[in-house]
Amino acid sequence: MSKNLCIEKIFAQVFERYAKDLHDFLYYKYGQREDLNDVVQEAFIKLWNQCKKVPFDKARAFLFKVAKNNMLNRFKHEKVVLKYQQEAPKHKNTETPEFVLETHEFYEKYQQALSKLTDEQRVAFLLNKVEGKKHQEIADILNITRKVVEYRIYSAFKIIKAEIKELK
């Protein structure tokens, strides 16, 4: 008759018999690490959770396999963490609070200056400066001549420069 691992007394005997061996195996294989005792405990927890499926004579092999896999998973995780730490953050904010405030204030002045333009000036100016369209493209879009587009952009820029002193 085989021994049932789900009986606490038998499980305790398995723990007493293999816990030190499992710890020593992990120590020899992976070196001194703070988490070796945790890995041993996790292996025994998994054995307890699977006690109905694991035969008594396979308990040692099960424990060593689970512990080895846990260590490999930890190494993989550490590798990912290390790789992430070495990558430069994509959105690192190196701007000073003063710069952010000045940018916000400038943006508000810019919006005010845009509001003082006529609709025709604003459309031509924004198509050129924001969307990067060429004068002829704007003329085609608005169904006007290129000279009219140039005049609208020039007059819009003149008004904006007059409103925003920082542009001078």
Secondary structure as UniProt FT lines:
FT   TURN            5..6
FT   HELIX           8..30
FT   TURN            34..35
FT   HELIX           36..49
FT   TURN            50..53
FT   HELIX           56..58
FT   HELIX           59..86
FT   TURN            90..91
FT   HELIX           97..115
FT   HELIX           119..129
FT   HELIX           135..142
FT   HELIX           146..163
FT   HELIX           165..167
//
